[in-house]
Amino acid sequence: MQRESQITGTNFDFVDAMSGEEDFAIAFTANVMKLHGKSLDSASNREKYLALADLVRTFLSKRLADTEAAYRQEQKKQVYYLSLEFLPGRLLAANLLNLGLQQVCEQGLRRLNINLAELIDQEEDPALGNGGLGRLAACYLDSMASLGLAGHGCGIRYRYGLFEQRVTDGYQREFPDNWLKEGRNEWEYRRPEETMNVRFGGRVRTIANGKLHFIHENYQQISAVPYDIPIAGYQNEIVNTLRLWSAEVDVTYQACTFDRHGKGCINVIADKHATESLTDTLYPDDSVYEGKLLRLKQQYFLVSASLQSILRKHVVNKADLRLLPEKLSIHINDTHPSLAVAELMRLLLDEYGLGWAESWDITTRTISYTNHTVLPEALEKWPIDLFQTLLPRIYMIVQEINERFCRELWDMYPGDWQKIKAMAIIADGTVHMAALAIAGSHRVNGVSAIHTQILKQKTMSDFYQLTPQKFLNITNGVTHRRWMLLANPDLAQLICEAIGDRWIANPDELQHLLNFAHDNSFCCAMAKVKFANKLRLAKYIQAKYGIAIDTCSLIDSHIKRIHAYKRQSMNVLHIMDLYNRILDNPHADIVPRTFIFAGKAAPGYYKAKQTIKLIHALAEKINHDPLVKNRIKVVFLQNYNVSHAELIIPGSDVSEQIPTASMEACGTGNMKFMMNGAVTIGTLDGANIAIWEAVGDDNIFTFGLTADQVLAYYRNGGYNPWDIYHQDLRVKTVMEQLVNGFFPYPEEFRAHYDAFLNQGDHYFVLKDFAQYVEVQNKLANEFINTELWQKKCIANVAHSGIFAGDRAFAEYALSVWDLAERPPCLRQH
Ligand SMILES: *Cc1c(COP(=O)(O)O)cnc(C)c1O
């Protein structure tokens, strides 16, 4: 009894006093009671999860406050990472790991006969991002906190995340992702007192009395309320924040005027909902620009609320303003938050009264920008009329930035109108966001060596020639703590037994695993871990889809957004060809394989959705054909998200990374697979090239056109897919099968057929097909040589340290944000 009062009194005493699993069990039981008014026996798993999360948050909150105080005292430079998307994954397990509470919690719960894994499974997986870009932002938050850098995320608290994907009859259907069912998220702190006001529409009046003043009138003002999610560093006491903004209207003081329809307060509430819908949903397009007013509104909402709150926190007097670039960095994740350039200018000019030259100098030294794509359909361009109507003052500032920029260009390239027009921020009736981002930043980085090279030589070559010192490459990285320790604890344990645990803080140390490549017992233990992970995946697939997969088969996974350039369809054509070999010769000697697909298609992207249908049609045929004798299985896992990735990746033998060369800026899925000992089959694009350089020819399967070759075809033509159709019988067969009734829907895949043959095969699927089949065969033959294969797996894990987010962020700290302290992982170099 006495113990109980000791720990339930104030939770903070408890944080310091808690000594073991018994304390934890008592505190947890008390928290269930406090939160739900129920005894442990009558609480559901969901209620137990919420009580546990709440308890863990107690630990976070104290460290959050302490970290903030320490930063203030040390006057540490802060980094604000602005992103329209964050895909953090579930947080309970990550927080337990980072706080060092994993063991005490697991054992404490076991005393109460509760399985921690079952509670972890109760957490929603917040889908506040589309894919790689949002996941990268989340990985970087983890790395920044773990490196002890004061780096915080700024994003939007979407009421509904990316749609939930369900497949019926092979067709994707979209459902709202209602992740805030209880109206709140268990990790967040709502901070209404730090609400910011964001203004839209209206008009700007200019007054000249010695100096120009800009009066913004008749605007619509929307309140932005921040919700802070704590982000813990790995066992280092640091807790940073991810601040998510929500559009909210407080109607407490709005009089209800009863009109002649007698509607009164109904109208006020209806207006409230209409306004708040600003942050209702995330746009579901990955790498495709959607020129919708609401999207631009979301972008400005995020940028304006974030910058106002950042300045309010850091600026007390004018001297502070001038030191802004020394006090903080603002980083923009792709062009989506690039209005930050104009908004920072607005605040400095209009709110703080600085002059143009000084404001511009401060702005450009504070802001930096990462480019994520060279796909033309992804480049954001806003029509002037839409932009100007929504953001009149911001438009004036962009105009002025553009005029001054073009004057500078004129001095550099007198008379070269074509060049100036190509680089202008405003041209052809549109505002070019990439040009704004480059002009307004002191650093611009690409995300892999080849991507940066393409930026410099092609997409942004004019800007590169103008200001070469701005451009640099920082290859992406992922948090190995989530993707190894959390997703694959058995592997992490095995590695620790072999080389100690220093690799957790210092992933380069994974290299020491190379010493074990010839150690039989280690190789055996690795194989066992992989098998256990394959079994875990197989059980999930059996339970969820009723499909039995052979855990000894080669598990080949292609999991990512469905997009023509990512070429899921090429994978499908190969499987069809493999199947044709069995149809031709039922006794064909084929290495048993399981092909796993997962990924969402943008709801308006017909071809991608048809690719999902094609995968299902193929699965339907192959999985039920007795002739196949279970040598091939095809599985599509629905609603791909971070939790699914954590399940699939550790249980895969082969990682499919087969985009058309030059189109995947970097990729991060490829890195996660590598860390978990899967071997890549890939084209020479993005980070695949860096993986290839790290592991060497023997430990990766590369094929296909190079980026240079692809770009040369686009420039000069000379590729006709019909030539391949006529030369390669396998290609002819699979093409005919798309439309000849082989699948029970003869017209269903006509669009694919036409794209491959009649529309020039823009993504070079047929061109790369023969080589792809060849390396697939080679790979399968090497897979059955278990000893050889195990060495490849070890080499992949051992060389994956450079793809840790820690390395990437240490590079940002050094070369982009100019943070004084050198993070530990760069100190030794
Ligand atoms: C890593 C990840 C991605 C990005 O995968 P790519 O293969 O790089 O496209 C997308 N979605 C989720 C859920 C991820 O975890």
The ligand as an ORCA input file, in Angstrom:
! r2SCAN-3c Opt
* xyz 0 1
  C      10.712      3.152    -46.850
  C       9.295      3.330    -47.176
  C       8.925      3.872    -48.405
  C       9.931      4.239    -49.470
  O      10.260      3.107    -50.211
  P      11.031      3.186    -51.628
  O      11.306      1.761    -51.919
  O      12.274      3.965    -51.379
  O      10.116      3.822    -52.589
  C       7.585      4.024    -48.668
  N       6.643      3.680    -47.769
  C       6.965      3.136    -46.575
  C       5.885      2.752    -45.635
  C       8.296      2.949    -46.229
  O       8.613      2.421    -45.047
*
